[in-house]
Amino acid sequence: MRVRLILKKFMTMLLALVILLSIIEPVMAEEYRAAPGGYVATSPSQGQGPTDPAELEAFLDELMAADMVENHIAGAAVSVVKDGKLFFAKGYGYADLEKGIPSDPEKTLFKIGSVTKLFTWTAVMQLVEQGKLDLEADINTYLDFRIPDTYPQPITLKHLMAHTAGFEDQHVDMVARMDEDLALEGEWLVSHIPARVRPPGEVPAYSNYGAALAGYIVAQVSGENYSQYVQNHILDPLAMEGSTAYRPTPPNLIARESVGYMDENGVIKVFPYITGQVDLYPTGVIRATVTDMARFMIAHLQDGFYGDAHTEVRILEETTARQMHSTLYAPDPRLLGNAYGFFEFSDNGQWVIGHSGEAEPMQSMLFLLPDQDLGVFVVYNSMGGGALTNQHLGFQRAFFDHYYPASAVEPIKPPADFTERADRFVGAYRWTQSSSTTLEKYSSQLFGYAITIENPGDGTLLLVAPWGEMPFVEEELFYFRLVDGPFHISFREDDQGRVAYLFTDFTPQFAFEKVEWYETVSFNIPLLLTSLLMFLSILPVALIREIRNRRKKDDQRSAPRGARVAYRLIVGISILNLLFVAGTIMWGEQIVFGIPLIYKFVMGLGVVAAVLTIGALVYTVLAWKDSYWSLTFRAYYTLVTVAAVAFVWFLNYWNLLGWRF
């Protein structure tokens, strides 16, 4: 995993959201019905779901062929279960292009990425059944180190399962290029505790660290390490013989693993080897065949029971499984939310729970329709699959529009008095899955994603994103619906009565937080570019002055000493700042492997430049007081100094000033 790829995933997820907002007829037709623990969407369905394996195969053959070509995907596989049995499974493309090995649904092992978390949460619920874990207890009860008591409320396992623990996001040192560079079990979690930036239970913000903590707790309580526990209590009982939670891969399965691929200028190439920290195994270690994943889906659809001609096993009690599938957290009872580890993916009138996964470069998605006793798992072995595994889009969009087509939605008119209240919602919003206290703040907040809400003055709110504009109408207080579609958003105030958060029922794993004007892209990017242009301008100016001074040595010697120092100072500041930016571009993306020594040196350049900027301010005053240079050059010097001061503010605000990691 690299920062560039992480940002690409962030942007892909949110691009998916924006595209979804522009879909009117094909999206969900919703009437809300109460369900245990929350609300799910339902409407009379025009489709009955897949009923004929041959018809399903024809549909998937066409869909997969088109998607794989368009997204440069080497191989994929799909399994579908229905009524407690494997209904369909098929591989597409190649597991190994070089060797010509085709993707096989029963033999090929794929990395399932974050779908592993469903196994982690299942393990947690097993231990809850045994009385060894309490979902309401402070997680520090089960740890041999301590999560800081930043807020009065403790973090519980329920918070971890709903991704509402309040942790900031972080990626530093998450992966390694070689196995010998990995930290020992337990070390990474202790040395990389993320800051608690929100009280637990306040808003969702997807957290890999939270899931890793849950897996560590499973190990602490059970007496087995995470891989052993999942293998012994879930994979083996379900006879998932082509799956493993161990790293390295057991010898008997190595030859069956799919190669991972990426697209490079239209050419499919092998993805470079990377490996995750041992402590992060609960977030994405499992490799499995799609037919093995069918067994896991059946067990959940059958409320914890799996049975066939060879195996009968219960991995969860019926009441526990039903609890796990019910709503645990929703920011608004009218929106979809998070179950006990699953996310609510309800679509086109069907109750759906699921989870997507990324284990670069492989991408996957699992979704279950409990009312239909239907489950689907799809996995792609190439980076391009990321565009197809976002909830409600890609594969899921095609599947539901084909088998459960949506009903039409009646247009809605705005309330007559809303225009007077619209401005309080106006502003920019960033997603909550971001960093606040480390140098990742700039990549996750500034270069992450921002949605803008505008007031067009016609009684609607206009959601503006780079790829489209969507009008929303107030249905109830703080609750809005797309003018011509079923999609909903809602807002929440802070304790001072200001609008603070934007929630959507299509992104239950994270929310959007309203930002101040000085945090917006529209303010920071012009500030950054202007500062860099001023620093760059000093280079030709310095060259011209050097040439001129070589020709007029007497003038150079006659210049006041203060003027010479001031000039050299601003040139040095400009060069240091330009080197800092260049170094960040070159080495900043490597932080997922740890902070490179050379980048630590680069960060020092920013510190030196910031200290020297204080001197530039002093000499700016002296330049005007003692009339250094011409009036024009004094004005230019002042502008460059102002740019240097602005750049110091930029670096400091976005945690790039100093060594904040």
MARZA-200872 format. One record per residue (C-alpha): x, y, z; residue in three letters; residue number from 1; chain. Coordinates in steps of 0.2 Angstrom, whole numbers. Layout:
% residues N
> X_Y_Z_res_n_chain
> X_Y_Z_ala_NUM_A
...
% end
This chain:
% residues 661
> X_Y_Z_res_n_chain
> 0_0_0_met_1_A
> 7_17_-5_arg_2_A
> 0_34_-1_val_3_A
> -3_37_-20_arg_4_A
> -14_22_-20_leu_5_A
> -22_26_-4_ile_6_A
> -27_43_-10_leu_7_A
> -33_35_-26_lys_8_A
> -44_23_-16_lys_9_A
> -51_38_-6_phe_10_A
> -55_47_-22_met_11_A
> -62_32_-30_thr_12_A
> -74_29_-16_met_13_A
> -80_47_-16_leu_14_A
> -81_48_-35_leu_15_A
> -93_33_-33_ala_16_A
> -103_43_-21_leu_17_A
> -105_58_-33_val_18_A
> -109_47_-48_ile_19_A
> -122_38_-37_leu_20_A
> -130_55_-33_leu_21_A
> -133_58_-52_ser_22_A
> -142_41_-55_ile_23_A
> -160_44_-53_ile_24_A
> -171_30_-60_glu_25_A
> -159_15_-57_pro_26_A
> -156_18_-39_val_27_A
> -165_13_-24_met_28_A
> -184_15_-23_ala_29_A
> -187_17_-4_glu_30_A
> -201_16_8_glu_31_A
> -194_14_26_tyr_32_A
> -200_0_37_arg_33_A
> -194_-3_55_ala_34_A
> -182_-17_57_ala_35_A
> -173_-24_73_pro_36_A
> -161_-11_78_gly_37_A
> -165_2_65_gly_38_A
> -172_5_47_tyr_39_A
> -170_-3_31_val_40_A
> -176_1_14_ala_41_A
> -190_-9_5_thr_42_A
> -202_-8_-9_ser_43_A
> -212_-20_-20_pro_44_A
> -199_-28_-30_ser_45_A
> -201_-30_-49_gln_46_A
> -188_-44_-49_gly_47_A
> -187_-60_-40_gln_48_A
> -168_-62_-40_gly_49_A
> -158_-75_-49_pro_50_A
> -168_-91_-51_thr_51_A
> -159_-100_-65_asp_52_A
> -140_-103_-64_pro_53_A
> -139_-103_-83_ala_54_A
> -147_-86_-84_glu_55_A
> -136_-80_-70_leu_56_A
> -120_-86_-79_glu_57_A
> -125_-78_-95_ala_58_A
> -128_-61_-86_phe_59_A
> -111_-62_-77_leu_60_A
> -102_-68_-92_asp_61_A
> -107_-52_-101_glu_62_A
> -104_-41_-86_leu_63_A
> -87_-48_-81_met_64_A
> -81_-47_-98_ala_65_A
> -85_-29_-101_ala_66_A
> -79_-24_-84_asp_67_A
> -63_-33_-85_met_68_A
> -58_-25_-101_val_69_A
> -63_-8_-96_glu_70_A
> -54_-8_-80_asn_71_A
> -39_-18_-86_his_72_A
> -42_-33_-74_ile_73_A
> -32_-49_-77_ala_74_A
> -43_-61_-67_gly_75_A
> -59_-62_-56_ala_76_A
> -71_-74_-48_ala_77_A
> -89_-74_-42_val_78_A
> -99_-85_-30_ser_79_A
> -118_-84_-27_val_80_A
> -127_-94_-13_val_81_A
> -145_-96_-12_lys_82_A
> -157_-106_0_asp_83_A
> -142_-113_10_gly_84_A
> -133_-120_-5_lys_85_A
> -120_-114_-18_leu_86_A
> -130_-108_-32_phe_87_A
> -116_-102_-44_phe_88_A
> -97_-100_-45_ala_89_A
> -86_-96_-59_lys_90_A
> -68_-89_-62_gly_91_A
> -64_-76_-76_tyr_92_A
> -48_-72_-84_gly_93_A
> -32_-78_-76_tyr_94_A
> -24_-81_-59_ala_95_A
> -7_-80_-67_asp_96_A
> -5_-72_-84_leu_97_A
> 13_-77_-87_glu_98_A
> 10_-96_-84_lys_99_A
> -7_-95_-92_gly_100_A
> -16_-102_-76_ile_101_A
> -35_-98_-77_pro_102_A
> -45_-91_-62_ser_103_A
> -53_-106_-54_asp_104_A
> -68_-103_-41_pro_105_A
> -63_-119_-32_glu_106_A
> -44_-118_-32_lys_107_A
> -38_-100_-34_thr_108_A
> -34_-91_-18_leu_109_A
> -38_-72_-18_phe_110_A
> -33_-59_-5_lys_111_A
> -50_-54_2_ile_112_A
> -44_-38_10_gly_113_A
> -55_-30_23_ser_114_A
> -69_-43_20_val_115_A
> -57_-52_33_thr_116_A
> -65_-40_46_lys_117_A
> -81_-50_45_leu_118_A
> -71_-65_51_phe_119_A
> -64_-54_65_thr_120_A
> -81_-48_70_trp_121_A
> -88_-66_70_thr_122_A
> -74_-71_81_ala_123_A
> -78_-57_93_val_124_A
> -96_-62_94_met_125_A
> -91_-80_97_gln_126_A
> -82_-75_112_leu_127_A
> -96_-64_118_val_128_A
> -107_-80_117_glu_129_A
> -94_-89_128_gln_130_A
> -95_-75_141_gly_131_A
> -77_-70_138_lys_132_A
> -80_-53_130_leu_133_A
> -93_-40_135_asp_134_A
> -98_-28_120_leu_135_A
> -101_-14_133_glu_136_A
> -85_-15_142_ala_137_A
> -70_-3_141_asp_138_A
> -58_-11_128_ile_139_A
> -44_-7_140_asn_140_A
> -51_-21_151_thr_141_A
> -44_-34_138_tyr_142_A
> -28_-25_133_leu_143_A
> -10_-27_140_asp_144_A
> -7_-9_135_phe_145_A
> -19_6_137_arg_146_A
> -28_17_125_ile_147_A
> -27_35_132_pro_148_A
> -43_41_142_asp_149_A
> -44_56_130_thr_150_A
> -63_58_133_tyr_151_A
> -74_53_149_pro_152_A
> -82_39_138_gln_153_A
> -73_23_136_pro_154_A
> -71_14_119_ile_155_A
> -81_-2_119_thr_156_A
> -81_-16_107_leu_157_A
> -97_-10_100_lys_158_A
> -88_6_95_his_159_A
> -75_-4_86_leu_160_A
> -88_-14_77_met_161_A
> -98_2_71_ala_162_A
> -82_12_67_his_163_A
> -87_25_80_thr_164_A
> -72_24_92_ala_165_A
> -66_41_87_gly_166_A
> -49_37_81_phe_167_A
> -40_47_68_glu_168_A
> -34_38_52_asp_169_A
> -16_34_49_gln_170_A
> -6_24_37_his_171_A
> 12_27_42_val_172_A
> 22_11_43_asp_173_A
> 7_0_39_met_174_A
> 16_-11_27_val_175_A
> 34_-17_22_ala_176_A
> 43_-23_6_arg_177_A
> 51_-37_16_met_178_A
> 44_-49_29_asp_179_A
> 60_-46_40_glu_180_A
> 55_-27_41_asp_181_A
> 39_-31_51_leu_182_A
> 36_-27_69_ala_183_A
> 34_-42_81_leu_184_A
> 16_-46_86_glu_185_A
> 9_-33_98_gly_186_A
> 23_-20_95_glu_187_A
> 14_-10_81_trp_188_A
> -2_-8_90_leu_189_A
> 7_0_105_val_190_A
> 19_11_95_ser_191_A
> 5_17_83_his_192_A
> -9_22_94_ile_193_A
> -19_35_84_pro_194_A
> -26_50_93_ala_195_A
> -44_50_99_arg_196_A
> -51_65_90_val_197_A
> -69_63_93_arg_198_A
> -79_56_108_pro_199_A
> -84_37_105_pro_200_A
> -101_35_97_gly_201_A
> -102_52_90_glu_202_A
> -99_49_71_val_203_A
> -93_35_60_pro_204_A
> -75_35_53_ala_205_A
> -69_19_46_tyr_206_A
> -54_13_56_ser_207_A
> -42_-1_52_asn_208_A
> -34_2_69_tyr_209_A
> -50_-1_78_gly_210_A
> -52_-18_69_ala_211_A
> -34_-23_73_ala_212_A
> -38_-19_91_leu_213_A
> -53_-31_90_ala_214_A
> -42_-45_83_gly_215_A
> -29_-42_96_tyr_216_A
> -42_-43_110_ile_217_A
> -48_-60_102_val_218_A
> -30_-66_104_ala_219_A
> -28_-60_122_gln_220_A
> -44_-67_128_val_221_A
> -44_-84_118_ser_222_A
> -25_-88_121_gly_223_A
> -23_-91_103_glu_224_A
> -15_-78_91_asn_225_A
> -27_-71_78_tyr_226_A
> -23_-82_64_ser_227_A
> -24_-98_75_gln_228_A
> -41_-92_82_tyr_229_A
> -49_-89_65_val_230_A
> -42_-104_57_gln_231_A
> -47_-115_71_asn_232_A
> -64_-108_75_his_233_A
> -71_-102_58_ile_234_A
> -61_-108_43_leu_235_A
> -58_-126_48_asp_236_A
> -76_-129_55_pro_237_A
> -83_-123_39_leu_238_A
> -71_-134_29_ala_239_A
> -64_-119_20_met_240_A
> -50_-130_15_glu_241_A
> -44_-118_1_gly_242_A
> -42_-103_13_ser_243_A
> -30_-97_26_thr_244_A
> -28_-84_40_ala_245_A
> -9_-88_41_tyr_246_A
> 6_-79_34_arg_247_A
> 16_-85_26_pro_248_A
> 4_-95_16_thr_249_A
> 5_-114_20_pro_250_A
> 15_-124_8_pro_251_A
> 0_-134_1_asn_252_A
> -9_-118_-4_leu_253_A
> 6_-107_-11_ile_254_A
> 4_-113_-29_ala_255_A
> -14_-109_-29_arg_256_A
> -13_-91_-25_glu_257_A
> -17_-78_-38_ser_258_A
> -4_-66_-44_val_259_A
> -9_-48_-41_gly_260_A
> -9_-35_-56_tyr_261_A
> -10_-17_-60_met_262_A
> -12_-6_-75_asp_263_A
> 3_4_-81_glu_264_A
> 0_14_-96_asn_265_A
> -13_2_-103_gly_266_A
> -2_-13_-100_val_267_A
> -6_-26_-86_ile_268_A
> 9_-29_-75_lys_269_A
> 13_-38_-59_val_270_A
> 10_-28_-43_phe_271_A
> 26_-27_-32_pro_272_A
> 26_-37_-17_tyr_273_A
> 21_-29_0_ile_274_A
> 16_-36_16_thr_275_A
> 6_-29_31_gly_276_A
> 10_-28_49_gln_277_A
> 6_-44_59_val_278_A
> -5_-33_71_asp_279_A
> -15_-28_56_leu_280_A
> -19_-46_51_tyr_281_A
> -37_-44_58_pro_282_A
> -40_-31_45_thr_283_A
> -36_-40_29_gly_284_A
> -25_-56_30_val_285_A
> -37_-70_24_ile_286_A
> -34_-77_7_arg_287_A
> -48_-88_1_ala_288_A
> -57_-96_-14_thr_289_A
> -74_-90_-19_val_290_A
> -82_-107_-16_thr_291_A
> -75_-106_2_asp_292_A
> -82_-89_4_met_293_A
> -99_-96_-1_ala_294_A
> -98_-107_15_arg_295_A
> -95_-92_26_phe_296_A
> -110_-83_17_met_297_A
> -121_-98_20_ile_298_A
> -117_-99_38_ala_299_A
> -122_-80_41_his_300_A
> -138_-82_30_leu_301_A
> -143_-97_40_gln_302_A
> -141_-88_56_asp_303_A
> -124_-96_61_gly_304_A
> -127_-113_54_phe_305_A
> -119_-122_39_tyr_306_A
> -124_-139_33_gly_307_A
> -121_-150_18_asp_308_A
> -118_-168_14_ala_309_A
> -101_-168_23_his_310_A
> -102_-154_36_thr_311_A
> -114_-148_49_glu_312_A
> -108_-134_60_val_313_A
> -114_-119_70_arg_314_A
> -101_-105_71_ile_315_A
> -114_-93_80_leu_316_A
> -130_-96_89_glu_317_A
> -145_-90_80_glu_318_A
> -149_-75_91_thr_319_A
> -131_-70_90_thr_320_A
> -130_-70_71_ala_321_A
> -147_-60_70_arg_322_A
> -139_-47_82_gln_323_A
> -124_-46_71_met_324_A
> -134_-42_56_his_325_A
> -145_-29_65_ser_326_A
> -142_-10_65_thr_327_A
> -129_-6_79_leu_328_A
> -127_13_74_tyr_329_A
> -135_25_62_ala_330_A
> -132_44_63_pro_331_A
> -150_47_60_asp_332_A
> -164_33_62_pro_333_A
> -170_38_44_arg_334_A
> -153_33_36_leu_335_A
> -144_17_34_leu_336_A
> -131_13_46_gly_337_A
> -118_0_52_asn_338_A
> -122_-17_59_ala_339_A
> -111_-27_70_tyr_340_A
> -96_-26_58_gly_341_A
> -107_-27_43_phe_342_A
> -112_-11_34_phe_343_A
> -130_-8_28_glu_344_A
> -130_-9_9_phe_345_A
> -148_-9_6_ser_346_A
> -152_-6_-12_asp_347_A
> -167_-6_-24_asn_348_A
> -179_-10_-11_gly_349_A
> -169_-25_-4_gln_350_A
> -162_-26_14_trp_351_A
> -143_-29_11_val_352_A
> -128_-30_22_ile_353_A
> -110_-32_17_gly_354_A
> -92_-27_16_his_355_A
> -80_-22_3_ser_356_A
> -61_-26_4_gly_357_A
> -45_-20_-3_glu_358_A
> -28_-30_-1_ala_359_A
> -18_-21_-15_glu_360_A
> -20_-24_-28_pro_361_A
> -35_-36_-26_met_362_A
> -52_-29_-23_gln_363_A
> -67_-38_-17_ser_364_A
> -85_-36_-11_met_365_A
> -97_-47_-1_leu_366_A
> -116_-44_1_phe_367_A
> -130_-53_9_leu_368_A
> -149_-52_6_leu_369_A
> -155_-60_22_pro_370_A
> -174_-59_17_asp_371_A
> -170_-67_0_gln_372_A
> -158_-80_8_asp_373_A
> -145_-74_-5_leu_374_A
> -127_-70_-4_gly_375_A
> -114_-64_-17_val_376_A
> -95_-63_-16_phe_377_A
> -85_-56_-30_val_378_A
> -66_-53_-31_val_379_A
> -54_-45_-44_tyr_380_A
> -35_-48_-44_asn_381_A
> -31_-31_-51_ser_382_A
> -31_-13_-45_met_383_A
> -44_-9_-58_gly_384_A
> -57_-19_-48_gly_385_A
> -58_-4_-35_gly_386_A
> -70_5_-47_ala_387_A
> -81_-11_-46_leu_388_A
> -82_-15_-28_thr_389_A
> -89_2_-21_asn_390_A
> -106_-1_-13_gln_391_A
> -121_3_-24_his_392_A
> -110_5_-39_leu_393_A
> -100_-6_-51_gly_394_A
> -104_-24_-48_phe_395_A
> -118_-21_-35_gln_396_A
> -126_-8_-46_arg_397_A
> -127_-20_-61_ala_398_A
> -133_-34_-51_phe_399_A
> -147_-25_-42_phe_400_A
> -153_-16_-57_asp_401_A
> -154_-33_-66_his_402_A
> -162_-44_-53_tyr_403_A
> -171_-31_-42_tyr_404_A
> -175_-16_-53_pro_405_A
> -180_0_-44_ala_406_A
> -198_8_-44_ser_407_A
> -200_26_-50_ala_408_A
> -199_39_-36_val_409_A
> -211_54_-36_glu_410_A
> -203_71_-37_pro_411_A
> -203_82_-22_ile_412_A
> -206_100_-20_lys_413_A
> -196_111_-8_pro_414_A
> -205_119_8_pro_415_A
> -210_137_5_ala_416_A
> -200_144_19_asp_417_A
> -184_134_17_phe_418_A
> -174_147_7_thr_419_A
> -174_157_23_glu_420_A
> -165_143_33_arg_421_A
> -154_136_19_ala_422_A
> -138_147_22_asp_423_A
> -134_138_38_arg_424_A
> -130_122_29_phe_425_A
> -119_131_16_val_426_A
> -101_127_16_gly_427_A
> -87_114_13_ala_428_A
> -87_96_21_tyr_429_A
> -73_84_22_arg_430_A
> -75_65_26_trp_431_A
> -71_59_44_thr_432_A
> -59_45_39_gln_433_A
> -44_57_40_ser_434_A
> -29_61_51_ser_435_A
> -29_77_62_ser_436_A
> -12_76_72_thr_437_A
> 1_69_61_thr_438_A
> 9_74_44_leu_439_A
> -5_64_35_glu_440_A
> -17_78_39_lys_441_A
> -13_86_23_tyr_442_A
> -15_71_12_ser_443_A
> -31_65_20_ser_444_A
> -40_82_24_gln_445_A
> -33_94_11_leu_446_A
> -30_82_-3_phe_447_A
> -44_70_2_gly_448_A
> -61_75_-3_tyr_449_A
> -73_90_0_ala_450_A
> -91_91_-4_ile_451_A
> -99_108_-5_thr_452_A
> -116_113_-1_ile_453_A
> -123_129_-9_glu_454_A
> -139_139_-8_asn_455_A
> -146_142_-26_pro_456_A
> -161_152_-19_gly_457_A
> -175_141_-25_asp_458_A
> -179_131_-9_gly_459_A
> -166_117_-12_thr_460_A
> -148_114_-7_leu_461_A
> -136_111_-21_leu_462_A
> -123_98_-17_leu_463_A
> -108_102_-28_val_464_A
> -93_90_-32_ala_465_A
> -81_90_-46_pro_466_A
> -91_78_-56_trp_467_A
> -109_85_-54_gly_468_A
> -122_96_-45_glu_469_A
> -137_88_-36_met_470_A
> -152_97_-29_pro_471_A
> -159_91_-12_phe_472_A
> -175_96_-4_val_473_A
> -180_96_14_glu_474_A
> -192_82_19_glu_475_A
> -190_84_38_glu_476_A
> -179_95_49_leu_477_A
> -161_92_44_phe_478_A
> -167_78_32_tyr_479_A
> -166_79_13_phe_480_A
> -170_69_-2_arg_481_A
> -163_71_-20_leu_482_A
> -176_81_-29_val_483_A
> -180_67_-42_asp_484_A
> -173_52_-33_gly_485_A
> -173_42_-17_pro_486_A
> -156_46_-10_phe_487_A
> -155_55_7_his_488_A
> -143_65_17_ile_489_A
> -145_73_34_ser_490_A
> -136_86_45_phe_491_A
> -132_87_63_arg_492_A
> -128_102_74_glu_493_A
> -114_104_87_asp_494_A
> -118_109_105_asp_495_A
> -117_127_99_gln_496_A
> -131_125_87_gly_497_A
> -120_126_71_arg_498_A
> -121_113_57_val_499_A
> -106_102_60_ala_500_A
> -109_85_50_tyr_501_A
> -117_79_34_leu_502_A
> -122_60_34_phe_503_A
> -128_50_19_thr_504_A
> -136_33_19_asp_505_A
> -124_27_6_phe_506_A
> -108_29_16_thr_507_A
> -112_22_33_pro_508_A
> -94_19_37_gln_509_A
> -90_38_37_phe_510_A
> -98_55_38_ala_511_A
> -93_72_32_phe_512_A
> -87_86_43_glu_513_A
> -90_104_40_lys_514_A
> -74_114_38_val_515_A
> -69_132_41_glu_516_A
> -65_143_27_trp_517_A
> -46_142_30_tyr_518_A
> -47_123_29_glu_519_A
> -54_123_12_thr_520_A
> -46_118_-4_val_521_A
> -51_134_-12_ser_522_A
> -41_144_1_phe_523_A
> -26_133_3_asn_524_A
> -22_128_-15_ile_525_A
> -21_146_-21_pro_526_A
> -11_150_-5_leu_527_A
> 1_136_-8_leu_528_A
> 3_139_-27_leu_529_A
> 6_158_-24_thr_530_A
> 19_155_-12_ser_531_A
> 28_143_-23_leu_532_A
> 27_155_-37_leu_533_A
> 35_168_-27_met_534_A
> 49_156_-21_phe_535_A
> 52_151_-39_leu_536_A
> 52_169_-45_ser_537_A
> 67_172_-34_ile_538_A
> 78_160_-45_leu_539_A
> 78_171_-61_pro_540_A
> 79_186_-50_val_541_A
> 94_180_-41_ala_542_A
> 102_174_-58_leu_543_A
> 100_192_-65_ile_544_A
> 107_200_-50_arg_545_A
> 122_189_-50_glu_546_A
> 126_193_-68_ile_547_A
> 123_211_-65_arg_548_A
> 134_211_-49_asn_549_A
> 148_202_-58_arg_550_A
> 148_216_-71_arg_551_A
> 147_230_-58_lys_552_A
> 158_224_-43_lys_553_A
> 159_242_-36_asp_554_A
> 140_242_-34_asp_555_A
> 140_225_-25_gln_556_A
> 154_231_-13_arg_557_A
> 144_248_-10_ser_558_A
> 128_239_-5_ala_559_A
> 124_240_14_pro_560_A
> 129_224_23_arg_561_A
> 111_223_30_gly_562_A
> 105_223_12_ala_563_A
> 117_209_7_arg_564_A
> 112_198_22_val_565_A
> 93_201_19_ala_566_A
> 95_197_1_tyr_567_A
> 104_181_4_arg_568_A
> 92_176_18_leu_569_A
> 76_177_6_ile_570_A
> 85_167_-7_val_571_A
> 90_154_5_gly_572_A
> 72_153_12_ile_573_A
> 65_151_-6_ser_574_A
> 77_137_-10_ile_575_A
> 74_128_6_leu_576_A
> 55_129_4_asn_577_A
> 56_123_-14_leu_578_A
> 68_108_-9_leu_579_A
> 55_104_4_phe_580_A
> 41_103_-8_val_581_A
> 51_93_-20_ala_582_A
> 57_81_-7_gly_583_A
> 39_78_-1_thr_584_A
> 34_74_-18_ile_585_A
> 48_62_-20_met_586_A
> 48_53_-3_trp_587_A
> 32_58_6_gly_588_A
> 23_44_-3_glu_589_A
> 34_31_5_gln_590_A
> 28_34_23_ile_591_A
> 17_19_23_val_592_A
> 33_9_24_phe_593_A
> 39_20_38_gly_594_A
> 47_37_37_ile_595_A
> 62_37_26_pro_596_A
> 78_44_34_leu_597_A
> 80_56_19_ile_598_A
> 62_62_21_tyr_599_A
> 66_66_40_lys_600_A
> 80_77_33_phe_601_A
> 68_85_21_val_602_A
> 57_90_35_met_603_A
> 71_98_43_gly_604_A
> 73_109_28_leu_605_A
> 56_116_32_gly_606_A
> 60_119_50_val_607_A
> 76_129_45_val_608_A
> 66_139_32_ala_609_A
> 53_143_46_ala_610_A
> 66_149_58_val_611_A
> 75_160_44_leu_612_A
> 58_167_40_thr_613_A
> 58_176_57_ile_614_A
> 74_185_51_gly_615_A
> 67_189_34_ala_616_A
> 53_198_43_leu_617_A
> 65_208_53_val_618_A
> 75_213_37_tyr_619_A
> 59_218_28_thr_620_A
> 56_231_42_val_621_A
> 74_237_40_leu_622_A
> 73_237_21_ala_623_A
> 60_250_22_trp_624_A
> 67_259_37_lys_625_A
> 85_260_29_asp_626_A
> 79_261_11_ser_627_A
> 88_245_5_tyr_628_A
> 87_244_-14_trp_629_A
> 74_252_-25_ser_630_A
> 56_255_-21_leu_631_A
> 51_241_-33_thr_632_A
> 63_228_-26_phe_633_A
> 58_232_-8_arg_634_A
> 40_229_-13_ala_635_A
> 46_212_-21_tyr_636_A
> 56_207_-6_tyr_637_A
> 41_211_5_thr_638_A
> 30_200_-6_leu_639_A
> 42_185_-5_val_640_A
> 43_187_14_thr_641_A
> 24_187_15_val_642_A
> 24_171_5_ala_643_A
> 37_163_16_ala_644_A
> 26_168_32_val_645_A
> 10_161_23_ala_646_A
> 20_145_19_phe_647_A
> 25_143_37_val_648_A
> 7_144_42_trp_649_A
> 3_131_29_phe_650_A
> 16_119_34_leu_651_A
> 11_121_53_asn_652_A
> -7_120_50_tyr_653_A
> -6_104_40_trp_654_A
> 7_96_52_asn_655_A
> 21_97_40_leu_656_A
> 32_109_50_leu_657_A
> 43_98_61_gly_658_A
> 43_79_63_trp_659_A
> 25_75_67_arg_660_A
> 23_56_64_phe_661_A
% end
